[in-house]
Amino acid sequence: MRGSPGSMTVLRPRSAAEAVILCAKHPGCLPLAGGTDLMVLWNMGELNGRRILDLSGVAEWRAVRKTAAGLRVGALATHAELRDDAFVRREFPLLVQAAAAVGAAQIQNRGTLGGNIANASPAGDTFPALAVYEAQIRVVSAKGERVIPFSEFFAGVKKTNLAPGELVSEIEFPFPPSRPRRQLFRKVGTRAAMAISKTVAAGLLWLGPDHRVRELRFALGSMAPTVRRLRAVEEFARGKRLTTEVTAQACNLMSQDVCPIDDVRSTAEYRLRVSQNILAAFLLG
Ligand SMILES: Cc1cc2nc3c(=O)[nH]c(=O)nc-3n(C[C@H](O)[C@H](O)[C@H](O)COP(=O)(O)OP(=O)(O)OC[C@H]3O[C@@H](n4cnc5c(N)ncnc54)[C@H](O)[C@@H]3O)c2cc1C
């Protein structure tokens, strides 16, 4: 039986340095950003007695800024801040569309990119965009800083490769090599908002002057325990013209990279078919 909300000890650092010190001093404390995932657990009584590290006072991790290499997003930047940022809208539109697909306005106003990633749901809506933009996750602890490629960040359902005491501080997005010819973000859920994805896709496509594929990046969420780049499809498409036949072959390869399941939201068969349709429409333009 689930419990009811009880007492909670909250630590409130005022800077990144203080957050790191408190995190080291209180092993097992739970970082809290926007609280949109954590407070659900608290309401169910699952955090009773836990020590919470409230990061909301860490101003350094809020910024969304342009750099020479691309974009740096503080872990505490909200989905609404990403959605509305002019530079992100121009240079990283898939991230904007993904942020706009998380929950609805209330969740976007509070929920953060760092919280979405650290929560490690198989259905995190920002993940396919982070995968095709080849994001880098900057993490910090009392031992120092390190950068984890997004492709290596997740360890499984609701599991990350963060070491104990590590906090996500920033997410870096390198500029893509050039402007892609086509780009896509698509979330399929039961409703247009407040729906957990049955499948969620992001794609970037570069074509050469002869209309052959120079580079394809395509990622799917909700189709495996963690977000997946379709490496077999990407490799197969390289150097080819995207005819109907090539597209059909590419779609058949999808199941090499994903393993959808039947659950309360959808069936494996539906997830695969719809994802293949999204890929086919993207490749055929
Ligand atoms: C009604 C509702 C609808 C939702 N709809 C969607 C949706 O459509 N798509 C979607 O992807 N998600 C959805 N979510 C989930 C959630 O809103 C997002 O995952 C959100 O981005 C979480 O961010 P947060 O700042 O609120 O995280 P929090 O709840 O504060 O934290 C989430 C997890 O991350 C950890 N954490 C947070 N920040 C850090 C950090 N800097 N370093 C290390 N660990 C950290 C926390 O300890 C916790 O384990 C929904 C949630 C609700 C309640």
The ligand as a Gaussian input file, in Angstrom:
#p B3LYP/6-31G(d) Opt

LIG

0 1
 C        1.408000      15.842000     -15.455000
 C        2.787000      15.528000     -15.959000
 C        3.011000      15.466000     -17.326000
 C        4.285000      15.177000     -17.819000
 N        4.463000      15.092000     -19.169000
 C        5.678000      14.801000     -19.667000
 C        5.870000      14.688000     -21.081000
 O        4.955000      14.872000     -21.889000
 N        7.122000      14.374000     -21.530000
 C        8.183000      14.179000     -20.690000
 O        9.293000      13.907000     -21.150000
 N        8.025000      14.276000     -19.338000
 C        6.803000      14.592000     -18.806000
 N        6.635000      14.669000     -17.450000
 C        7.774000      14.413000     -16.580000
 C        8.527000      15.673000     -16.070000
 O        7.710000      16.810000     -16.089000
 C        9.794000      15.971000     -16.887000
 O       10.640000      14.847000     -16.875000
 C       10.558000      17.181000     -16.343000
 O       11.458000      17.667000     -17.301000
 C       11.297000      16.862000     -15.048000
 O       12.031000      18.003000     -14.674000
 P       11.983000      18.564000     -13.192000
 O       12.878000      19.737000     -13.175000
 O       10.579000      18.816000     -12.751000
 O       12.613000      17.337000     -12.408000
 P       12.509000      16.928000     -10.859000
 O       11.173000      16.339000     -10.570000
 O       12.955000      18.041000     -10.002000
 O       13.629000      15.793000     -10.836000
 C       13.503000      14.629000     -11.642000
 C       14.658000      13.650000     -11.343000
 O       15.885000      14.203000     -11.736000
 C       16.781000      14.367000     -10.622000
 N       17.465000      15.644000     -10.865000
 C       16.878000      16.824000     -11.158000
 N       17.795000      17.751000     -11.447000
 C       18.999000      17.134000     -11.348000
 C       20.348000      17.571000     -11.550000
 N       20.650000      18.823000     -11.930000
 N       21.343000      16.672000     -11.379000
 C       21.067000      15.400000     -11.019000
 N       19.818000      14.920000     -10.811000
 C       18.801000      15.790000     -10.987000
 C       15.884000      14.331000      -9.388000
 O       16.559000      13.882000      -8.227000
 C       14.812000      13.346000      -9.853000
 O       15.292000      12.035000      -9.716000
 C        5.378000      14.954000     -16.917000
 C        5.151000      15.045000     -15.528000
 C        3.877000      15.326000     -15.061000
 C        3.653000      15.413000     -13.572000

